[in-house]
Amino acid sequence: MMGMRKVLAVCSMLLTSLLPVTAAHATATEGFDYQVLSPEMGTDSGKKIEVAEFFWYRCPHCYHLEPGLNTWLKTLPKDVAIRRIPAVLNDSWAQLAKAYYAMEALGVADKYHDALFKAIHEDGLDVTKDAILFDWAAKVGMDRKAFIAAYQSFGVQSKVMRANQLTRDSKITGVPSFVVDGTYVTSESMTGTEEGLFKTLDDLIVKVRKERQHHTK
């Protein structure tokens, strides 16, 4: 079981190594607000500009970012899509990745995503035990048997393996982190503030849109 100190250390690992030494830039700056990923990470949003969020339900930083993230998501242009990816930075993270993909398989991920964060960080839910996680699913309104079946399914196992691969491909070392269009990596620990993070994401979306327009000329 990962102690809380280690949880905080992993979640904020980027904070000690990538924290910018200058104030927020007028426009997102490579090397400060974001890094360029090479080779690029695979995307799964068709023609839309993809914003991939890497998170972990036990990460307090991910939990505290959720309200601001949910507000920002409401401002996304129609040509942008959010892709939530439960990060798998080590084997112990796979369990909660399975929980996310099980909810997704049941079509209730959006409904219960914040609820699982709340259960862990406000109610002290012991998510290291599958049975307790299954009981929680039933308590909040999911069909317990259906959740267990999805959780243990080959489809969910495959998605967790894919999330594991994407986590490695993204080269992130902590969460929450974001990859825009499979190319640009950013996080609050890089931008320095939550406001700076969303501004950087907006700037990167504009950057990708301009790059696409240039390539089609």
C-alpha positions as CSV (number, residue, x, y, z in Angstrom):
1,M,0.0,0.0,0.0
2,M,1.4,3.4,-1.0
3,G,1.7,5.7,2.0
4,M,0.3,9.2,1.8
5,R,3.8,10.8,1.7
6,K,4.7,8.7,-1.3
7,V,1.4,9.5,-3.0
8,L,2.1,13.2,-2.5
9,A,5.7,12.8,-3.8
10,V,4.6,11.0,-6.9
11,C,1.8,13.4,-7.7
12,S,4.0,16.4,-7.3
13,M,7.2,15.0,-8.6
14,L,7.2,17.5,-11.5
15,L,6.8,20.4,-9.0
16,T,10.4,20.1,-7.8
17,S,12.0,19.6,-11.2
18,L,10.0,21.7,-13.6
19,L,8.7,24.7,-11.6
20,P,9.2,27.8,-13.7
21,V,11.6,30.4,-12.3
22,T,9.9,33.3,-14.0
23,A,6.4,34.7,-13.9
24,A,3.7,33.4,-16.2
25,H,4.5,34.1,-19.8
26,A,2.2,36.2,-22.0
27,T,2.1,33.3,-24.4
28,A,2.9,29.7,-23.5
29,T,6.7,29.2,-23.9
30,E,8.4,25.9,-24.8
31,G,10.7,24.7,-22.1
32,F,8.9,26.6,-19.4
33,D,5.1,26.1,-19.8
34,Y,5.2,23.0,-21.9
35,Q,7.5,20.5,-23.5
36,V,7.4,19.0,-27.0
37,L,6.9,15.2,-27.0
38,S,9.0,13.2,-29.4
39,P,8.0,10.8,-30.7
40,E,4.4,11.9,-30.5
41,M,1.8,10.1,-28.4
42,G,-1.1,8.4,-30.1
43,T,-4.4,10.2,-30.1
44,D,-8.0,8.9,-30.2
45,S,-10.2,11.8,-31.0
46,G,-10.5,11.7,-34.8
47,K,-10.1,15.1,-36.4
48,K,-10.6,17.0,-33.2
49,I,-7.7,18.5,-31.3
50,E,-7.2,16.2,-28.4
51,V,-6.5,17.3,-24.8
52,A,-5.5,14.2,-22.9
53,E,-5.6,14.4,-19.1
54,F,-3.5,11.9,-17.2
55,F,-4.8,11.5,-13.6
56,W,-4.9,9.2,-10.6
57,Y,-7.8,9.0,-8.3
58,R,-5.6,8.9,-5.2
59,C,-3.7,12.0,-6.2
60,P,-4.7,15.0,-4.1
61,H,-3.5,17.4,-6.8
62,C,-5.7,15.7,-9.3
63,Y,-8.6,16.0,-6.9
64,H,-8.1,19.7,-6.2
65,L,-7.8,20.4,-9.9
66,E,-11.1,18.9,-10.8
67,P,-13.4,21.9,-10.0
68,G,-11.3,24.2,-12.1
69,L,-10.9,21.6,-14.8
70,N,-14.6,21.0,-15.1
71,T,-15.2,24.7,-15.4
72,W,-12.6,25.0,-18.1
73,L,-14.0,22.0,-20.0
74,K,-17.2,23.9,-20.5
75,T,-15.3,26.5,-22.5
76,L,-13.8,24.1,-25.0
77,P,-14.4,24.9,-28.7
78,K,-16.3,22.4,-30.8
79,D,-13.1,21.3,-32.5
80,V,-11.5,20.2,-29.2
81,A,-12.1,16.9,-27.3
82,I,-11.0,15.9,-23.8
83,R,-9.6,12.4,-23.3
84,R,-9.3,11.2,-19.7
85,I,-6.5,8.7,-19.3
86,P,-6.0,7.0,-15.8
87,A,-2.2,7.1,-15.5
88,V,-0.4,3.8,-14.7
89,L,3.0,4.9,-13.4
90,N,3.4,1.7,-11.5
91,D,1.5,-1.6,-11.1
92,S,-0.5,-0.4,-8.1
93,W,-2.2,2.3,-10.2
94,A,-3.8,-0.3,-12.5
95,Q,-6.6,-1.0,-10.0
96,L,-8.1,2.5,-10.2
97,A,-7.5,2.6,-13.9
98,K,-9.7,-0.5,-14.1
99,A,-12.3,1.3,-12.0
100,Y,-12.4,4.2,-14.4
101,Y,-12.7,2.0,-17.5
102,A,-15.3,-0.2,-15.8
103,M,-17.4,3.0,-15.3
104,E,-16.7,4.0,-18.9
105,A,-17.8,0.5,-20.1
106,L,-21.1,1.0,-18.2
107,G,-21.6,4.5,-19.7
108,V,-21.4,6.2,-16.3
109,A,-17.8,7.5,-16.1
110,D,-18.9,11.1,-16.4
111,K,-21.6,10.6,-13.8
112,Y,-19.4,9.0,-11.1
113,H,-15.9,10.3,-11.9
114,D,-16.0,13.2,-9.4
115,A,-17.9,10.9,-6.9
116,L,-14.9,8.5,-6.8
117,F,-12.5,11.4,-6.2
118,K,-14.7,12.6,-3.3
119,A,-15.1,9.1,-1.8
120,I,-11.3,8.7,-1.6
121,H,-10.3,12.2,-0.5
122,E,-13.3,13.3,1.6
123,D,-14.7,10.0,2.9
124,G,-11.5,8.0,3.2
125,L,-12.6,5.1,1.0
126,D,-10.0,2.3,1.1
127,V,-9.7,1.7,-2.6
128,T,-6.8,-0.8,-2.1
129,K,-9.5,-3.5,-1.6
130,D,-11.6,-4.6,-4.6
131,A,-14.5,-5.6,-2.5
132,I,-14.8,-2.2,-0.9
133,L,-14.6,-0.6,-4.3
134,F,-17.4,-2.9,-5.6
135,D,-19.5,-2.0,-2.5
136,W,-18.9,1.7,-3.2
137,A,-20.1,1.3,-6.8
138,A,-23.3,-0.3,-5.6
139,K,-23.8,2.4,-2.9
140,V,-23.7,5.3,-5.4
141,G,-26.2,3.6,-7.7
142,M,-24.3,1.3,-10.1
143,D,-25.3,-2.3,-10.5
144,R,-22.7,-4.2,-8.4
145,K,-22.6,-7.3,-10.6
146,A,-22.4,-5.3,-13.8
147,F,-19.5,-3.2,-12.3
148,I,-17.6,-6.3,-11.3
149,A,-18.1,-7.9,-14.6
150,A,-16.9,-4.8,-16.4
151,Y,-14.0,-4.4,-14.0
152,Q,-12.8,-8.0,-14.6
153,S,-13.5,-8.0,-18.4
154,F,-11.0,-8.5,-21.1
155,G,-12.0,-5.1,-22.7
156,V,-11.2,-3.2,-19.5
157,Q,-7.9,-5.1,-19.0
158,S,-7.0,-4.2,-22.6
159,K,-7.7,-0.5,-22.0
160,V,-5.6,-0.5,-18.8
161,M,-2.7,-2.0,-20.8
162,R,-3.2,0.8,-23.4
163,A,-3.2,3.4,-20.6
164,N,0.0,1.9,-19.3
165,Q,1.6,2.3,-22.7
166,L,0.3,5.8,-23.2
167,T,1.6,6.8,-19.8
168,R,5.1,5.6,-20.9
169,D,4.7,7.3,-24.3
170,S,3.8,10.6,-22.7
171,K,7.0,10.5,-20.6
172,I,5.2,12.1,-17.7
173,T,6.6,11.6,-14.2
174,G,3.7,12.9,-12.2
175,V,0.0,13.7,-12.3
176,P,-2.1,15.6,-13.2
177,S,-0.5,16.2,-16.6
178,F,-1.9,17.0,-20.0
179,V,-0.9,16.2,-23.6
180,V,-2.3,18.4,-26.3
181,D,-2.8,16.7,-29.7
182,G,-0.3,14.0,-28.8
183,T,2.6,16.5,-29.0
184,Y,2.6,19.1,-26.2
185,V,3.0,18.2,-22.6
186,T,2.1,20.6,-19.8
187,S,1.0,20.6,-16.1
188,E,0.3,23.0,-13.3
189,S,3.8,22.2,-11.9
190,M,5.2,23.6,-15.1
191,T,3.0,26.6,-15.4
192,G,3.2,27.5,-11.7
193,T,-0.5,28.1,-11.2
194,E,-3.9,26.5,-12.1
195,E,-4.8,29.7,-14.0
196,G,-1.5,29.4,-15.9
197,L,-2.2,25.8,-16.7
198,F,-5.6,26.5,-18.4
199,K,-4.1,29.5,-20.2
200,T,-1.3,27.3,-21.5
201,L,-3.8,24.7,-22.6
202,D,-5.8,27.4,-24.5
203,D,-2.6,28.6,-26.1
204,L,-1.6,25.1,-27.2
205,I,-5.0,24.5,-28.7
206,V,-4.6,27.7,-30.7
207,K,-1.1,26.6,-31.7
208,V,-2.2,23.2,-32.9
209,R,-5.1,24.8,-34.8
210,K,-2.7,27.1,-36.6
211,E,-0.3,24.3,-37.4
212,R,-3.1,22.2,-38.9
213,Q,-4.2,25.1,-41.0
214,H,-0.7,25.7,-42.3
215,H,-0.3,22.0,-43.2
216,T,-3.5,22.0,-45.2
217,K,-2.4,25.0,-47.4
